[in-house]
Structure formats: C-alpha cells, structure tokens
Amino acid sequence: MSVTYTAGSLVAARGREWVVLPESAADMLVLRPLGGSEDDIAAVFPAFEKVRPAEFAPPSPADLGDQRAAGLLRTALRVGFRSGAGPFRSLASIAVEPRAYQLVPLLMALRQRTVRLLISDDVGIGKTVEAGLIAKELLAQGEATRLAVLCSPALAEQWQSELREKFAIDAELVLASTVSRLERGLELGQSLFDKHPHTIISTDFIKSTRHREDFVRHCPDLVIVDEAHTCVAADDSARGGASAASQLRYELLRRVSADADRHLLLLTATPHSGKESAFRNLLGLVRPELAEVDLDSPAGRARLAEHFVARKRADVRDYLTKEDGLADDSLAERTAFPSDRWTKDEPYKLTPAYRALLDDAIAYARDRVAAAGEQGRREARIAWWSVIALLRSMVSSPAAAAQTLRTRSESAAARTAQEADALGAPVAADSADNDRLEGMDVAPGAAESEEAGTRLLELAERAERLVGPAEDAKLKALTRHLKGLIADGYHPIVFCRYIPTAEYLAEQLEGRLGRKTRIAAVTGTLSPQQRLERIEQLADSADEAGDPAARRVLIATDCLSEGVNLQHHFDAVVHYDLAWNPTRHDQREGRVDRYGQKRDQVRVIAMYGEDNGIDGKVLEVLFAKHRQIKKDLGISVSVPDETASGVTDAVVEWLLLHGRQGSQESLFDLDGHQESFDRIEREWTSAAEREKTSRSKYAQRAIHPEEVAREVASVRAALGGADEVRDFALDALRDLDALVRDARDGSGDFTAQLGGTPAGLRDALAATLGGRLIEEDREIPFRTSPAIARGEAALVRTDPAIGAVASYVLDSALDANTPGPRPARRCGVVTTDAVALRTTLLLVRYRFHLTLPSRTGERQLVAEDARLLAYEGLPRRARWLGDDAATALLAARATANTHELAARKAITGALDGLPGLADHLSAYGARLADELDASHRRVRKANEEIVRGLKVVPQEPADVLGVYVYLPPAATTVTGAEA
C-alpha cells in the first residue's frame, strides 16, 4: 500500500531528507532537499525508489559549540530561505534591503486586483527600487508572467543592471541597435515580445507605427513606464517638435493601458509641472475615470490616493517615528539623504580678445536678423535659430564656437517657419520636457548655406586662436574652482552643453589638476553602455591608485543629466555652461544628490559670464526666481518651457538691440519687456502655488505609517538585515580558516583569501567566483554594494558566494562528521552574566503549507520560517520568554569558563526535556500560522477576491535545529540546579 505524503512533510530518499512540495502527485514526489534551494528540486518516483517518512533528528549532546554557534546557525538557515511565509513572497530573494518608505507603493499595489500606480516620489528617493519591488512580487506571486520596461535608450542598460543585480530579473534590451539581432532569432510568425518574457524597451523606438502594433498585440501583463511625464502633453500644447513625439508616446500608452487587466506602473518625479491637462492625461492612463474625478472633493482625493504616491525627501528622511503617529521610535528609519546643497554662482570676465570676438559675433547676428526680417517669416525664423546657436556656442567655448561657425544650421533646411522652429528649438533651447537628450549635445550650426560666408569663417579662425587658459578666462576660472573642490576632497562632475566643449575641457585640463587626479569625458559620441563603462573605468583608475588623495573629475554633456545614477562616484557638480532652463540644472544635480550619496553636503558651482550679455541675464531672471520659489515653498517647480523660452528670447532680443552698451542695464527696466515679464512671473508663481497645493492635497495617505511599521517588523523578524549578513560572513569565513582583512574604513567591505578553507567550501565558491581565483588564492572582495564585478561577492543574502558559505555552515552543523572547522553547532552551553537564571534558547524551523489565491488561480506553496524560542528554568517548569528576550540571547558572551561535566549535564537535561516542550512548540507554530494568515489578509485587505480561500497550515512537528543553554556564573558550581 502506497503512502500519501502531504505538502511540507519530511521524507527520506537517496540518502538524505527532503521536503515534499505541492506539485507532488500520487505516483511522483516533487522534493526539495531539507535546507536546500529551488535549484536542488528533484522528482522521485516511489514505485522505483525507496521513500519513507522522516523525522528531523535532535541535536547530539556530544557536539557542543561556542557562544556564537546559535547566531551563525540561525543566519545560515535564514540565508537559505528564498520564499518566506509572509505576504511578501519576493523579499527573501532580492539583493537589496528596501527602506521602509519604499514598501509603501508595494503595499498599495498588493491591495489592487490590477495594479495601476503613478509613483511620483522626488528625484533620488528610489523610484526604480519601488517599481522593482512591485514587479518582483507580482512575478513571484504569479499575478504577472511577463514584464516590459519602457524608458529612454540612455537608461536601458541601467534598468537592465538594476533588475538583474537587485531583483534577479533578466531582461532583454529592445533598442534600435539590438532589434535586428533579436529578430534574427525568431521563429516564423513569432514576436520577440513572446520569445523574451522580460524586456527593456526604448520608448522612442517602440512608438513608431510598425513596432507599436507588434508591441500592443503581444504586450506583457506588467508594464513599467519610466519618465512617464514625457509620454503625455497638455491639451493646449503646440504641435510639432517634442510635443509631436509626446503625442506618439501618449497614443502608445493609451492603447497599452486600455487593457483593464494589465498592470501598469508610471514613474515620474514631475507629474504636474503646473500643466493641469497634462496631469489629467497622465491620471487617465492610470484609470480613465481619474481624468475626470473632482480632485477638490475629499471623495475624489481619496479615489486618487489609492493609485498615486508623491513624497519629498523631507517626508521620508525620518520615517516610522513618533511624529508619524507611532508609539515609539523603535522602528525609526533615518535615510541619509544629503542635506541642502551648497550652491555658489561664480562669475568670470572675458579677455579682451574674446570680448572683441563676441562683440563682432553679436554685430553679425544683429545684421543677419535684420536682413532676414525683410525676406519673410521663414527666413526670419531660420536666422533666429542660427543666431541663438551662434551666441550659445560663443559663450560655451572656443571649440564649440569654431564648430558652430563652420557648420550649417539645422533649421536652414526648413521649408516653412513652423518647420524652422521644429528643427531649431530642440538643438538651441533646453526644454524641461524634452527627453530626447540623445544627439542634443552636438554643437549646432549657424551658417545658412552649405558654404559658410567669409564673415563666419573669419570669426571661426579667430575662435580657434583663443583656445587655452591664456585667452579663455572661463577655462582658467574652471581650473581654479576644480582645484578648490579637489583640495577639499570632492570628486566633481563638470556639465557642458556641447560635445566640442567637453572634449576641449578634457584635453585642456589634463595635467593641470595634479598628477593624482584622473579625468575622463563622456558625451553623446558614446553609446549608453560605453558611457557607463567609461565612468566605471574612471572610478576604477582612481581607486587602483591606492592613494586616498586620488581624485576623479568627469566632464559630461547633458547625455548624463537625466536618469543615470552617479552618486557612488561623484559628490560635486560644476555647471560650466549655464542651461537656459533651471530644471536642467536640477536634473544634473540630481545625478549625485540622491539616496546613496555618502557626502552630507553636495557642492554645486554655477559659472556665468558677467560681461557676455547672456549668462548674467538668464541667471538674473530665471535662476533667481527658481531658487526663490524653492526657498519659499520647499519644493523645486519645473519651469514651463514657454516661460523659459519667453525669457531667453527676450534676452537675445535685448542683446541684439543693445549689445555691450546696455550690458549694465536691468532687463526688467526695458520698455516693451516689462509687461511680458510680469505676466511670466505671475504664471510661474501660479504654477508653483498649484504644485505646492498638489503636493499637500495629494500627499500619500492611502497607507498609514503604522501599517508600514507592522510589516517592516515582520519582515525584519523573518529575514534579518544587511548587518546580520555581513557579520555572519565575516565570522564564518574567519572560523573556516580564511585570511580575512577588514578595511575598517566605514564602507563595511572586506577581503578574504580562501586557500585555507575546507575543500568543499572552495569547490562551491569556485563555481560562483571563478576557479582560477580560488586556485591562486587571490583576495576576494566582499562588498556591501550589490553592484559587483566578476570575482567579487556582495554582502547580501542572495549572493551565490554568501549562499555557498551559508550552505556549508548549515550542512557542517547538521553533520558532526564533517572534517575540518565547523563554525556552527547545534548545541552549546555558555556561562554568562547576561542571565540571572538558567535559560535555554531553541532554534526552531517551522514549515507552512500555503494556499494563495490569485487572479490566475490558486497557488500551493511550502515556505519555511526560523524562530528563536527561550525559556527560563528546567523544561518541566519552563517559563517562556518573549521573542525580543530570546533574540537578545544571541548577543550574550561568555564571562566565565564552563566545566565540561557541568556543560554535558546541562545540555543533556535540556535535550531530554524536548518531548515535554512539544505542545508549546506546536501552539507557537499554530499562533505563527494565524499571524501569517492575518498578515496576508491585512496586506490585501482591499481585495476580497485575493484573500478568499487563503490558508496557512503549519506542518508538524517543527524541527528543533539547535539547543543552547545559558547559565549564570553561580550555576557552574551547582550544575543542573535551578539557579
């Protein structure tokens, strides 16, 4: 007669113990090794192989460990868990420890049958991590099966590495540069979106008609849209230019969102930007009814709150504190964002030769605009954009000026005035909404025919003679500012507008900043992947110097101003070229001023020419107002494009009209401009007030901090934290005879040579780190960051090397015959002044059979949990302690030696008393199952369909992995007595 095994029960087969998984059938058992991972799952056929019920053997009193044995065994056990029993299935399998505030969007998502969220947290808070958490959880629960991320092509590789390194999601890049290769591997009639379940797609590539139709037909059931504000436009936006691109993206997303069963996450730090209709269009993608809901009513705001989260740094810098309504600060989390930026405007004055060149260029521009105005509207607009290109390049650098003067204007090919605007505006202006940063750093042209006129060529030759610090006062000033930053220990990024300027600076600065400073330039001439590689090379070259005084300086164009994370390598920003929209400066500074920045204060220097007639006016009008709004309201408000372009147009008009003679005159004192500037200021102030009201009105209120605190406590109790993993790896490797060197530099990193460790561990590590590194006994870096190079290990529970160490520690603890060092043991006796009475600590593994309903059907799962239970006194009269008191025993240290006979007697008594504790262990397991059930229902309380049919059943008996007796000093002389 065949035996039927329930999911979660233990069986013995093939010489080891296994856990029965729910996928088992009567004639085939699907088994996971006890303490093993999902990779070790096997199928066993009882008709052909011997299978019998098994019980977990109790510890042996002859195998005693030291004071650290319990902690090491517990962590080794928990590192092996890849799917916890709690409501968050994925947190055990990700390589990042999310901040508590980053769980809020996840909690919001789990309360929806179909997830629709607009995540609008401030720059640098971690929207990518928040989206990754939701994606990983939906995939782990089976609520989603395929994923697509729509983003700028410049950010595609970063998204790919973030998903792979932090969330173990391997996604294929679908870009203009990769699609041909991907399509060659398709079968007849197959879509690449079917072949590759997880993709990261260029939004601009996929919006074209041909690719859009294929994507919409085969669109995954989970879509993430990065920089979602670029995919909608205000209803009254002018057609053409970036607006036309926005319309195409909007049409794509409108069709994607039309499937009411598709999960959709929209990410943007600027959802509103003062444009109500654009904001409404964005909300309509989340839920069509939100586009029309009355957001001034409490009911309307409550409806929006279910789908919208928008927080500033101040909202999350200190989280889960008494100020958030909690009873105490025990779970308080303080996120180390940099404090307010140190910002300084640094002027420079042109040399006489450069001043003369600029005056002649302005004179040419004035003549050209006047002549074109008599030829018609088309010619006037071509001349206008050519003049702006000329003036911007002139104040950027001699290299940019020379190239612009020799290059034909982009707008010269226009057939109409509208086409001239569409061609000229993107390359000459700095749009806040323009996400087409690719190609925008090319120096624009000023010539209006294929052959530049004699006058322009003469100006170009003069510009080429001004290279170098002797005639380029701006370069000379930059050198001085960089030396100051370097002397103060900073690693700056210098942002330029144009490629020739960046290349010119990199060449000119080489050797001028000290021999310990490494310099590199990153521009649009490099592919997105090459840019990231060059940045890493620059960082590595400075680190390899081995000198704490080594510094790195990055020269970059705005191809790096949005989305790319640079906070780990750089901590200061120099705006070499003043952007014509302050929002671009916010984007640049946001690359380093974000979560993960180790500097408390990020420094920012904005360089401007006080006598070039352009920079000073832009600074006076746009930047002063922008900073004042930020100071008054505490938020950064995007400058509407029409406002910025209106101001800069007036600046250029004023410059052409007055030239150098009016350089000291206030722009606002000019007749004819005052009225328009008053209107612009009113509109901008109104937009700022609306943004502030929006932030307050739509603040995240769907999830109360108390709810977050409860789940954070539950997650930490089940999985532990990053510090626990680091301490475990450090102690275990030392006990396993590795040569460990702790840097003690505050980073938490350390290195280990593994040549002296047991052969079984070396074999396991060779498979993950590389056989040659192990054979040659090289130093292996163990880093706190999950972003590691080949041959390195990350100090996170999901890293394969950490898993190998944990597996060896656990297996050697369970097998007393393992040769060589065994860091963890299943028993221990410690004499310590941390206890006043004899106290026994139990490490217990519980298994649960979970039935989890979802919209795709029920899922049967087996999950594990490790818990510490402790009691005072003898087993027959046990006085059970609380969970916190039990955990605190792990920190207890021996304060006296324990006599061997006393230790043997104490542990034997504790082990003999285990059968009498069975009822309490069973009751604790049932209570834990009830807590887990309540947690699942609590997290999904708004979704009755999901929680209906939910079951959490404990599998008995629980496994007692470890028994550890703590004796007060007096007890060692009266062994076995109850002290």
JOFEN-V445320 format. One record per backbone hydrogen bond with DSSP energy under -0.5 kcal/mol. NH is the residue of the N-H (numbers start at 1). CO is the residue of the C=O. If there is no record, write none. Layout:
nh->NH co->CO
nh->NH co->CO
This chain:
nh->8 co->20
nh->9 co->6
nh->11 co->18
nh->12 co->52
nh->13 co->16
nh->16 co->13
nh->18 co->11
nh->19 co->32
nh->20 co->9
nh->21 co->30
nh->24 co->21
nh->25 co->28
nh->28 co->25
nh->29 co->44
nh->30 co->28
nh->31 co->29
nh->31 co->42
nh->32 co->19
nh->34 co->17
nh->36 co->33
nh->40 co->37
nh->41 co->38
nh->42 co->31
nh->44 co->29
nh->46 co->44
nh->48 co->45
nh->49 co->45
nh->52 co->12
nh->54 co->10
nh->63 co->60
nh->64 co->62
nh->65 co->827
nh->69 co->66
nh->72 co->68
nh->73 co->69
nh->74 co->70
nh->75 co->71
nh->76 co->72
nh->77 co->73
nh->78 co->74
nh->79 co->75
nh->80 co->76
nh->81 co->78
nh->89 co->87
nh->93 co->90
nh->94 co->91
nh->95 co->166
nh->98 co->96
nh->102 co->99
nh->103 co->100
nh->104 co->101
nh->106 co->102
nh->107 co->103
nh->108 co->104
nh->109 co->105
nh->110 co->106
nh->111 co->107
nh->111 co->108
nh->112 co->109
nh->115 co->113
nh->117 co->264
nh->118 co->307
nh->119 co->117
nh->119 co->266
nh->120 co->118
nh->120 co->309
nh->122 co->311
nh->125 co->122
nh->130 co->126
nh->131 co->127
nh->132 co->128
nh->133 co->129
nh->134 co->130
nh->135 co->131
nh->136 co->132
nh->137 co->133
nh->138 co->134
nh->139 co->135
nh->140 co->136
nh->141 co->137
nh->142 co->138
nh->142 co->139
nh->143 co->138
nh->144 co->138
nh->147 co->197
nh->148 co->222
nh->149 co->199
nh->150 co->148
nh->150 co->224
nh->151 co->149
nh->151 co->201
nh->155 co->152
nh->156 co->152
nh->156 co->153
nh->159 co->155
nh->160 co->156
nh->161 co->157
nh->162 co->158
nh->163 co->159
nh->164 co->160
nh->165 co->161
nh->166 co->162
nh->167 co->162
nh->167 co->163
nh->168 co->164
nh->169 co->163
nh->170 co->168
nh->171 co->169
nh->172 co->198
nh->174 co->200
nh->175 co->173
nh->178 co->175
nh->179 co->175
nh->182 co->178
nh->183 co->179
nh->184 co->180
nh->185 co->181
nh->185 co->182
nh->186 co->183
nh->190 co->187
nh->194 co->191
nh->195 co->191
nh->196 co->192
nh->197 co->195
nh->199 co->147
nh->200 co->172
nh->201 co->149
nh->202 co->174
nh->203 co->151
nh->206 co->202
nh->207 co->203
nh->208 co->205
nh->212 co->208
nh->213 co->209
nh->214 co->210
nh->215 co->211
nh->216 co->212
nh->217 co->213
nh->218 co->214
nh->219 co->216
nh->222 co->146
nh->223 co->263
nh->224 co->148
nh->225 co->265
nh->226 co->150
nh->226 co->224
nh->228 co->267
nh->230 co->227
nh->231 co->228
nh->232 co->229
nh->237 co->234
nh->243 co->240
nh->244 co->241
nh->245 co->241
nh->246 co->242
nh->247 co->243
nh->248 co->244
nh->249 co->245
nh->250 co->246
nh->251 co->247
nh->252 co->248
nh->253 co->249
nh->254 co->250
nh->255 co->251
nh->256 co->252
nh->257 co->253
nh->258 co->254
nh->259 co->256
nh->260 co->258
nh->262 co->259
nh->263 co->221
nh->264 co->115
nh->265 co->223
nh->266 co->117
nh->267 co->225
nh->267 co->265
nh->268 co->119
nh->275 co->272
nh->276 co->274
nh->279 co->275
nh->280 co->276
nh->281 co->277
nh->282 co->278
nh->283 co->279
nh->284 co->280
nh->285 co->281
nh->285 co->282
nh->286 co->282
nh->287 co->283
nh->290 co->287
nh->291 co->287
nh->291 co->288
nh->292 co->289
nh->293 co->289
nh->295 co->293
nh->297 co->294
nh->301 co->297
nh->302 co->298
nh->303 co->299
nh->304 co->300
nh->305 co->301
nh->306 co->302
nh->306 co->303
nh->307 co->304
nh->308 co->304
nh->309 co->118
nh->315 co->312
nh->316 co->312
nh->316 co->313
nh->317 co->313
nh->319 co->317
nh->319 co->333
nh->324 co->321
nh->325 co->322
nh->326 co->321
nh->332 co->329
nh->333 co->319
nh->335 co->317
nh->335 co->333
nh->336 co->334
nh->337 co->335
nh->339 co->600
nh->342 co->602
nh->343 co->341
nh->344 co->604
nh->346 co->344
nh->346 co->606
nh->347 co->345
nh->348 co->608
nh->351 co->471
nh->355 co->351
nh->356 co->352
nh->357 co->353
nh->358 co->354
nh->359 co->355
nh->360 co->356
nh->361 co->357
nh->362 co->358
nh->363 co->359
nh->364 co->360
nh->365 co->361
nh->366 co->362
nh->367 co->363
nh->368 co->364
nh->369 co->365
nh->370 co->366
nh->371 co->367
nh->372 co->368
nh->373 co->369
nh->374 co->370
nh->374 co->371
nh->375 co->372
nh->376 co->372
nh->380 co->376
nh->381 co->377
nh->382 co->378
nh->383 co->379
nh->384 co->380
nh->385 co->381
nh->386 co->382
nh->387 co->383
nh->388 co->384
nh->389 co->385
nh->390 co->386
nh->391 co->387
nh->392 co->388
nh->393 co->389
nh->394 co->390
nh->395 co->391
nh->396 co->392
nh->396 co->393
nh->397 co->393
nh->401 co->393
nh->401 co->397
nh->402 co->398
nh->403 co->399
nh->404 co->400
nh->405 co->401
nh->406 co->402
nh->406 co->403
nh->407 co->403
nh->407 co->404
nh->409 co->447
nh->412 co->409
nh->413 co->410
nh->414 co->411
nh->420 co->416
nh->421 co->417
nh->422 co->418
nh->423 co->419
nh->424 co->420
nh->425 co->421
nh->426 co->422
nh->427 co->423
nh->428 co->424
nh->429 co->425
nh->435 co->433
nh->437 co->435
nh->440 co->437
nh->442 co->439
nh->446 co->404
nh->446 co->407
nh->447 co->404
nh->447 co->407
nh->452 co->450
nh->457 co->453
nh->458 co->454
nh->459 co->455
nh->460 co->456
nh->461 co->457
nh->462 co->458
nh->463 co->459
nh->464 co->460
nh->465 co->461
nh->466 co->463
nh->467 co->464
nh->471 co->468
nh->472 co->468
nh->473 co->471
nh->476 co->472
nh->477 co->473
nh->478 co->474
nh->479 co->475
nh->480 co->476
nh->481 co->477
nh->482 co->478
nh->483 co->479
nh->484 co->480
nh->485 co->481
nh->486 co->482
nh->487 co->483
nh->488 co->484
nh->489 co->486
nh->490 co->485
nh->492 co->490
nh->493 co->572
nh->494 co->554
nh->495 co->493
nh->495 co->574
nh->496 co->556
nh->499 co->441
nh->502 co->498
nh->503 co->499
nh->504 co->500
nh->505 co->501
nh->506 co->502
nh->507 co->503
nh->508 co->504
nh->509 co->505
nh->510 co->506
nh->512 co->509
nh->513 co->509
nh->517 co->514
nh->518 co->516
nh->518 co->551
nh->520 co->553
nh->522 co->555
nh->526 co->523
nh->531 co->527
nh->532 co->528
nh->533 co->529
nh->534 co->530
nh->535 co->531
nh->536 co->532
nh->537 co->533
nh->538 co->534
nh->539 co->535
nh->540 co->536
nh->541 co->537
nh->542 co->538
nh->543 co->539
nh->544 co->540
nh->545 co->541
nh->546 co->543
nh->548 co->546
nh->550 co->547
nh->551 co->516
nh->553 co->518
nh->554 co->492
nh->555 co->520
nh->555 co->553
nh->556 co->494
nh->556 co->554
nh->557 co->522
nh->560 co->557
nh->561 co->558
nh->566 co->564
nh->566 co->591
nh->567 co->591
nh->569 co->566
nh->570 co->566
nh->571 co->491
nh->572 co->491
nh->573 co->603
nh->574 co->493
nh->575 co->573
nh->575 co->605
nh->576 co->495
nh->576 co->574
nh->577 co->495
nh->578 co->576
nh->584 co->581
nh->585 co->581
nh->586 co->582
nh->587 co->583
nh->588 co->584
nh->589 co->585
nh->590 co->586
nh->591 co->588
nh->592 co->589
nh->593 co->589
nh->594 co->592
nh->595 co->124
nh->597 co->594
nh->603 co->571
nh->604 co->342
nh->605 co->573
nh->606 co->344
nh->607 co->575
nh->607 co->605
nh->608 co->346
nh->610 co->348
nh->610 co->608
nh->611 co->348
nh->612 co->609
nh->616 co->609
nh->618 co->614
nh->619 co->615
nh->620 co->616
nh->621 co->617
nh->622 co->618
nh->623 co->618
nh->624 co->619
nh->625 co->621
nh->626 co->622
nh->627 co->623
nh->628 co->624
nh->629 co->625
nh->630 co->626
nh->631 co->627
nh->632 co->628
nh->633 co->629
nh->634 co->630
nh->637 co->635
nh->638 co->636
nh->640 co->638
nh->643 co->640
nh->644 co->640
nh->645 co->641
nh->646 co->642
nh->647 co->643
nh->648 co->644
nh->649 co->645
nh->650 co->646
nh->651 co->647
nh->652 co->648
nh->653 co->649
nh->654 co->650
nh->655 co->651
nh->656 co->652
nh->657 co->653
nh->658 co->654
nh->659 co->654
nh->659 co->655
nh->661 co->658
nh->662 co->658
nh->662 co->659
nh->663 co->660
nh->665 co->662
nh->669 co->666
nh->670 co->667
nh->673 co->670
nh->674 co->670
nh->677 co->673
nh->678 co->674
nh->679 co->675
nh->680 co->676
nh->681 co->677
nh->682 co->678
nh->683 co->679
nh->684 co->680
nh->685 co->681
nh->686 co->682
nh->687 co->683
nh->688 co->684
nh->689 co->685
nh->690 co->686
nh->691 co->687
nh->692 co->688
nh->693 co->689
nh->694 co->690
nh->695 co->691
nh->696 co->692
nh->697 co->693
nh->698 co->694
nh->699 co->696
nh->700 co->310
nh->701 co->699
nh->707 co->704
nh->708 co->704
nh->709 co->705
nh->710 co->706
nh->711 co->707
nh->712 co->708
nh->713 co->709
nh->714 co->710
nh->715 co->711
nh->716 co->712
nh->717 co->713
nh->718 co->714
nh->719 co->715
nh->720 co->716
nh->725 co->721
nh->726 co->722
nh->727 co->723
nh->728 co->724
nh->729 co->725
nh->730 co->726
nh->731 co->727
nh->732 co->728
nh->733 co->729
nh->734 co->730
nh->735 co->731
nh->736 co->732
nh->737 co->734
nh->738 co->733
nh->739 co->753
nh->740 co->738
nh->741 co->751
nh->742 co->740
nh->743 co->741
nh->743 co->749
nh->750 co->782
nh->751 co->741
nh->752 co->780
nh->753 co->739
nh->754 co->752
nh->757 co->754
nh->762 co->758
nh->763 co->759
nh->764 co->760
nh->765 co->761
nh->766 co->762
nh->767 co->763
nh->768 co->764
nh->768 co->765
nh->769 co->765
nh->770 co->765
nh->770 co->766
nh->774 co->770
nh->775 co->771
nh->776 co->772
nh->777 co->774
nh->778 co->773
nh->780 co->752
nh->781 co->779
nh->782 co->750
nh->783 co->781
nh->783 co->793
nh->788 co->786
nh->792 co->789
nh->793 co->781
nh->795 co->783
nh->796 co->794
nh->799 co->796
nh->803 co->799
nh->804 co->800
nh->805 co->801
nh->806 co->802
nh->807 co->803
nh->808 co->804
nh->809 co->805
nh->810 co->806
nh->811 co->807
nh->812 co->808
nh->813 co->809
nh->814 co->810
nh->815 co->811
nh->816 co->814
nh->818 co->815
nh->827 co->63
nh->828 co->963
nh->829 co->65
nh->830 co->965
nh->831 co->896
nh->832 co->830
nh->832 co->967
nh->835 co->832
nh->839 co->966
nh->840 co->871
nh->841 co->964
nh->842 co->869
nh->843 co->962
nh->844 co->842
nh->844 co->867
nh->845 co->959
nh->846 co->844
nh->846 co->865
nh->847 co->955
nh->848 co->863
nh->849 co->953
nh->850 co->848
nh->850 co->861
nh->851 co->951
nh->852 co->850
nh->852 co->859
nh->853 co->851
nh->857 co->854
nh->859 co->852
nh->861 co->850
nh->861 co->859
nh->863 co->848
nh->864 co->83
nh->865 co->846
nh->867 co->844
nh->869 co->842
nh->869 co->867
nh->871 co->840
nh->872 co->879
nh->873 co->838
nh->877 co->874
nh->878 co->875
nh->879 co->872
nh->880 co->878
nh->881 co->870
nh->886 co->882
nh->887 co->883
nh->888 co->884
nh->889 co->885
nh->889 co->886
nh->890 co->887
nh->891 co->888
nh->892 co->889
nh->895 co->831
nh->896 co->831
nh->899 co->897
nh->903 co->899
nh->904 co->900
nh->905 co->901
nh->906 co->902
nh->907 co->903
nh->908 co->904
nh->909 co->905
nh->910 co->906
nh->911 co->907
nh->912 co->908
nh->913 co->909
nh->914 co->911
nh->916 co->913
nh->917 co->914
nh->918 co->915
nh->921 co->917
nh->922 co->918
nh->923 co->919
nh->924 co->920
nh->925 co->921
nh->926 co->922
nh->927 co->923
nh->928 co->924
nh->929 co->925
nh->930 co->926
nh->931 co->927
nh->932 co->928
nh->933 co->929
nh->934 co->930
nh->935 co->931
nh->936 co->932
nh->937 co->933
nh->938 co->934
nh->939 co->935
nh->940 co->936
nh->941 co->938
nh->943 co->940
nh->944 co->942
nh->946 co->943
nh->947 co->943
nh->948 co->944
nh->950 co->947
nh->951 co->851
nh->953 co->849
nh->955 co->847
nh->956 co->954
nh->959 co->845
nh->960 co->958
nh->961 co->843
nh->961 co->959
nh->962 co->843
nh->963 co->826
nh->964 co->841
nh->965 co->828
nh->966 co->839
nh->967 co->830
nh->967 co->965
nh->971 co->968
nh->972 co->968
nh->972 co->969
nh->973 co->970
nh->974 co->970
nh->977 co->974
nh->979 co->977
